[in-house]
Amino acid sequence: MTDPTAAEGTAVENHGWRVAIAGLGINLALGVLYSWSIISGGMEKAGWGWSQSQMSRPYAWACLVFCLVMVPAGRMQDRLSPRLVASLGGVLVGLGMIMASLMGNSPAGWVVGFGILAGAGIGFGYASATPPAVKWFPASKTGQIAGIVVCGFGLASVYIAPLGNWLIARFGLQATAMAFGIGFLVVVAGLAQLLRSPPEGYVPAGRKPAAPGAAVRKEDFSPLEVLKTWQFYVLWFMYACGAGAGLMVISVAKKLGKAADPTGRAGVIAVTTLAVGNGAGRIIAGALSDKLGRRATMFIYFVLQAVMVVLLSMAARGGALTSAGALAIIAAMVGANYGANLALFPSATKDYYGLKNFGTNYGLVFTAWGMGGYLLSEFAARVYDGRIVAAWKGSFDFAFYCSAALLVLAAVLTFVVRPPHHVEKSA
């Protein structure tokens, strides 16, 4: 398949689907982050004696480092190449998991290995997967393509959770981390070789370049210009609320399943169904937002997530909702609502600020994902350990209700945010 470029009017082979599928495969490996509750469950089973705060810390650090690395990684893939940056990500993820496996039951070792090194690797890989894929397609498919690429990250737990449980039971946690490290290094670095951005001046089929001198809405913002728009800060806050709620649940999903099944099987099922919902929600939300618009789709998912988080809290306490089946359904919905953020916000970033600096600009917006996940995961762990109020010890209820309130506020803000309206003349 070939498309013309704007600069030369010559035919260029369209690599869009090959790049999108390679990005999907990379994210299927990087999604090990979402199986942290399986890894922390292995720590408990091994009798390491860590507190909930200690078990949450490598995951929280990974989320934080992941989001902070997205800014320089996005700039590097914009200016250098997504192939190079994704390869670096694969090496760092692999080395981080290998280091964690060699550190035994050292909390500091797991923070450095999984939290910092693997977290940085996930950032480099993730930052390089979506931008080159989206650039090959017209605006009418932005949400769909972004959803397809990032769905791999959410679906990863579908195979990592059962595989991780089997490996931990048979070989132990340290051998499992070693195997994951080697495998992910090879897979991510290999698939990275298929990534490439379209040539400068490329115009996807279905989009016509503006006539020279015509007045058009400014499409491409530099990172500094992005930071000067109030829309950036509203989007950032909304993203932090939506992502933070989902990441908080993901970090403790297996523990929540103990109310339904003390053997832990319900927790594994919840992790798996959450992953299925997480992956499917990205594709559905991305395609839906191409039809309904980003803001309307965001509103729907924020409200649904607030309801699901409250229901999940009730299920964890006991009662009619406490069954493996009910927990699985609620977890799947939480995953779908959370996953929607990962398709909607890159699409909104592209809509608001253009494609030229998309990697860097989305990196700036994506810091909200890490900050939301870090703060709410830490908050939930402290609530559960009774370090905020002793009476709340052993329950996530207060943390869940706080996140539901934030989701409602984010839903209200969808009525406020609008694309920047700067007009310039086309070249």
Residue pairs with C-beta under 8 A, 6 or more apart in sequence:
1 13
1 14
2 11
2 12
2 13
2 14
3 11
3 12
3 14
3 202
3 203
3 204
3 205
4 10
4 11
4 12
4 203
5 12
5 198
5 199
5 201
5 202
5 203
6 201
6 202
6 203
6 209
7 199
7 200
7 201
8 201
12 198
12 199
12 202
14 136
14 204
14 205
15 136
15 196
15 198
16 133
16 136
16 137
16 145
16 204
18 194
19 132
19 133
19 136
19 194
19 195
19 196
20 133
20 136
20 145
20 148
20 149
22 129
22 191
22 192
22 194
22 195
23 128
23 129
23 130
23 132
23 133
23 149
23 152
23 195
24 129
24 148
24 149
24 151
24 152
25 152
25 187
25 191
26 86
26 89
26 90
26 125
26 126
26 128
26 129
26 152
26 187
26 188
26 191
26 192
27 125
27 126
27 129
27 149
27 150
27 151
27 152
27 153
27 156
28 152
28 153
28 155
28 156
28 159
29 90
29 93
29 125
29 156
29 183
29 184
29 187
29 188
29 191
30 89
30 93
30 121
30 122
30 125
30 126
30 152
30 153
30 156
30 184
30 188
31 152
31 153
31 154
31 155
31 156
31 157
31 160
31 275
32 93
32 97
32 118
32 156
32 160
32 180
32 184
33 59
33 62
33 63
33 66
33 118
33 119
33 122
33 153
34 153
34 154
34 156
34 157
34 160
34 250
34 274
34 275
34 278
35 156
35 157
35 160
35 161
35 164
35 271
36 58
36 59
36 62
36 250
36 251
37 250
37 251
37 252
37 253
37 254
37 255
37 267
37 271
38 157
38 160
38 161
38 164
38 165
38 168
38 254
38 268
38 271
39 114
39 164
39 173
39 177
40 55
40 56
40 59
40 254
41 165
41 254
41 255
41 264
41 267
42 164
42 168
42 173
42 176
43 50
43 55
43 105
43 173
44 50
44 55
45 168
46 105
46 172
46 173
48 105
50 105
50 107
51 385
52 381
52 384
52 385
53 378
53 381
53 382
53 385
53 387
54 107
55 381
56 251
56 252
56 377
56 378
56 380
56 381
57 107
57 110
57 111
57 115
57 378
58 100
58 107
58 110
58 111
58 113
58 114
58 115
59 114
59 115
59 251
59 377
60 115
60 251
60 373
60 374
60 377
60 378
60 381
61 111
61 114
61 115
61 116
61 119
61 374
62 114
62 115
62 116
62 118
62 119
62 122
63 119
63 247
63 369
63 370
63 373
63 374
63 377
64 115
64 119
64 370
64 371
64 373
64 374
65 115
65 116
65 119
65 120
65 123
65 370
66 119
66 120
66 122
66 123
66 126
66 369
66 370
67 123
67 366
67 367
67 368
67 369
67 370
67 371
67 373
68 123
68 367
68 370
69 119
69 120
69 123
69 124
69 127
70 123
70 126
70 127
70 362
70 363
70 366
70 367
70 370
71 360
71 363
71 364
71 366
71 367
72 363
73 85
73 89
73 123
73 124
73 126
73 127
73 128
73 359
73 363
74 127
74 131
74 358
74 359
74 360
74 361
74 362
74 363
74 366
75 223
75 359
75 360
75 363
76 84
76 85
76 124
76 127
76 359
77 84
77 85
77 86
77 127
77 128
77 131
77 132
77 359
78 131
78 356
78 357
78 358
78 359
78 360
81 195
81 196
81 197
82 128
82 129
82 131
82 132
82 192
82 195
82 196
82 197
82 359
83 128
83 192
83 193
83 194
83 195
83 196
84 192
85 124
85 125
85 127
85 128
86 124
86 125
86 128
86 129
86 188
86 189
86 191
86 192
86 195
87 188
87 189
87 192
87 193
88 121
88 124
89 120
89 121
89 122
89 123
89 124
89 125
89 126
89 127
89 128
89 188
89 192
90 121
90 125
90 184
90 185
90 186
90 187
90 188
90 189
90 190
90 192
91 121
91 185
91 189
92 117
92 118
92 120
92 121
92 124
93 117
93 118
93 121
93 122
93 125
93 181
93 184
93 185
93 188
94 121
94 181
94 182
94 184
94 185
94 186
94 188
94 189
95 117
95 121
95 181
95 185
96 113
96 114
96 116
96 117
96 118
96 119
96 120
96 121
96 181
97 113
97 114
97 118
97 177
97 178
97 180
97 181
97 184
98 113
98 177
98 178
98 181
98 182
99 109
99 112
99 113
99 117
99 181
100 109
100 110
100 113
100 114
100 118
100 177
100 181
101 113
101 173
101 174
101 175
101 176
101 177
101 178
101 181
102 109
102 113
102 174
102 178
103 109
103 110
103 112
103 113
104 174
114 177
121 188
125 188
125 192
126 153
127 359
127 362
127 363
128 192
128 195
128 359
129 149
129 150
129 195
130 146
130 149
130 150
130 346
130 362
131 197
131 355
131 358
131 359
131 362
132 195
132 196
132 197
132 198
133 145
133 146
133 148
133 149
134 142
134 145
134 146
134 149
134 346
134 350
134 355
134 358
135 197
135 198
135 202
135 355
135 358
136 198
136 202
136 204
137 145
137 204
138 204
138 205
138 206
138 207
139 207
139 350
139 351
140 206
140 290
141 290
142 286
142 290
142 347
142 350
142 351
143 285
143 286
143 287
143 288
143 289
143 290
143 294
143 343
143 344
143 347
144 283
144 286
144 287
144 290
145 286
146 282
146 286
146 343
146 346
146 347
146 350
147 282
147 283
147 284
147 285
147 286
147 287
147 343
148 282
148 283
148 286
150 282
150 339
150 342
150 343
150 346
151 278
151 279
151 280
151 282
151 283
151 339
151 343
152 279
153 278
153 279
153 342
154 275
154 277
154 278
154 279
154 280
154 281
154 282
154 335
154 339
154 342
155 275
155 276
155 278
155 279
156 275
157 271
157 272
157 274
157 275
157 278
158 272
158 275
158 276
158 279
160 180
161 268
161 271
161 272
161 275
162 268
162 272
164 176
164 180
165 268
167 175
167 176
167 179
168 176
171 179
198 204
203 209
209 426
210 216
210 426
211 426
212 426
212 427
213 425
213 426
214 425
214 426
215 423
215 424
215 425
216 423
216 424
216 425
216 426
217 419
217 421
217 422
217 423
218 354
218 420
218 422
218 423
218 424
219 354
219 355
219 356
220 353
220 354
220 355
220 356
220 357
221 229
221 352
221 353
221 354
221 357
221 361
221 420
222 357
223 357
223 360
223 361
223 364
225 353
226 232
226 353
226 357
226 361
226 364
227 364
229 352
229 420
231 352
231 417
231 418
231 419
231 420
232 364
232 365
234 413
234 416
234 417
235 345
235 348
235 349
235 352
235 365
235 368
235 417
236 365
236 367
236 368
237 368
237 410
237 413
238 298
238 302
238 368
238 410
238 413
238 414
238 417
239 341
239 345
239 365
239 366
239 368
239 369
239 372
240 368
240 369
240 371
240 372
240 375
241 302
241 372
241 403
241 406
241 407
241 409
241 410
242 298
242 301
242 302
242 305
242 337
242 338
242 340
242 341
242 372
242 407
242 410
243 338
243 341
243 342
243 368
243 369
243 372
243 373
244 371
244 372
244 373
244 375
244 376
244 377
244 403
244 406
245 305
245 309
245 338
245 372
245 376
245 403
245 404
245 406
245 407
246 278
246 305
246 334
246 335
246 337
246 338
246 339
246 341
247 338
247 369
247 372
247 373
247 376
247 377
248 373
248 376
248 377
248 379
248 380
248 399
248 400
248 403
249 256
249 274
249 309
249 312
249 331
249 334
249 338
249 400
250 274
250 335
250 338
251 373
251 377
251 380
251 381
252 380
252 381
252 384
252 396
253 267
253 270
253 271
253 274
253 331
254 264
254 267
254 268
254 270
254 271
255 267
256 267
256 270
256 312
256 315
256 316
256 327
256 396
257 264
257 265
257 266
257 267
257 268
257 269
257 270
257 271
257 324
257 327
258 264
258 266
258 267
259 315
259 316
259 317
259 318
259 322
259 327
260 266
260 315
260 322
260 323
260 324
260 326
260 327
261 267
261 324
265 324
266 324
266 327
266 328
269 324
269 327
269 328
270 327
270 328
270 331
271 331
273 328
273 329
273 331
273 332
273 335
274 331
274 332
274 334
274 335
275 335
276 332
276 335
277 331
277 332
277 333
277 334
277 335
277 336
277 337
277 339
278 335
278 336
278 338
278 339
279 335
279 339
280 336
280 339
281 301
281 335
281 336
281 337
281 338
281 339
281 340
281 343
282 339
282 340
282 342
282 343
283 343
284 336
284 340
285 297
285 301
285 336
285 339
285 340
285 343
285 344
286 343
286 344
286 347
288 297
289 296
289 297
289 298
289 343
289 344
289 347
294 344
294 347
294 348
294 351
295 414
295 415
295 417
296 414
297 340
297 344
298 340
298 344
298 348
298 410
298 411
298 414
299 411
299 414
299 415
301 337
301 340
301 341
301 344
302 337
302 407
302 408
302 410
302 411
302 414
303 407
303 408
303 411
304 333
304 337
305 334
305 337
305 338
305 407
306 404
306 405
306 407
306 408
306 411
307 404
308 330
308 333
308 334
308 337
309 334
309 400
309 403
309 404
309 407
310 400
310 401
310 404
311 321
311 330
312 327
312 330
312 331
312 334
312 400
313 396
313 397
313 400
313 401
314 321
315 321
315 322
315 326
315 327
315 330
316 322
316 395
316 396
316 397
317 395
317 397
320 326
321 327
321 330
341 369
342 369
345 362
345 365
345 366
345 368
345 369
346 362
346 365
349 358
349 361
349 362
349 365
350 358
350 362
351 419
352 419
352 420
353 361
353 420
354 361
376 399
376 403
379 388
379 399
379 402
380 396
380 399
380 400
382 388
383 389
383 392
383 395
383 396
383 398
383 399
384 392
384 393
384 394
384 395
384 396
384 399
385 393
386 392
386 393
386 394
388 398
389 398
392 398
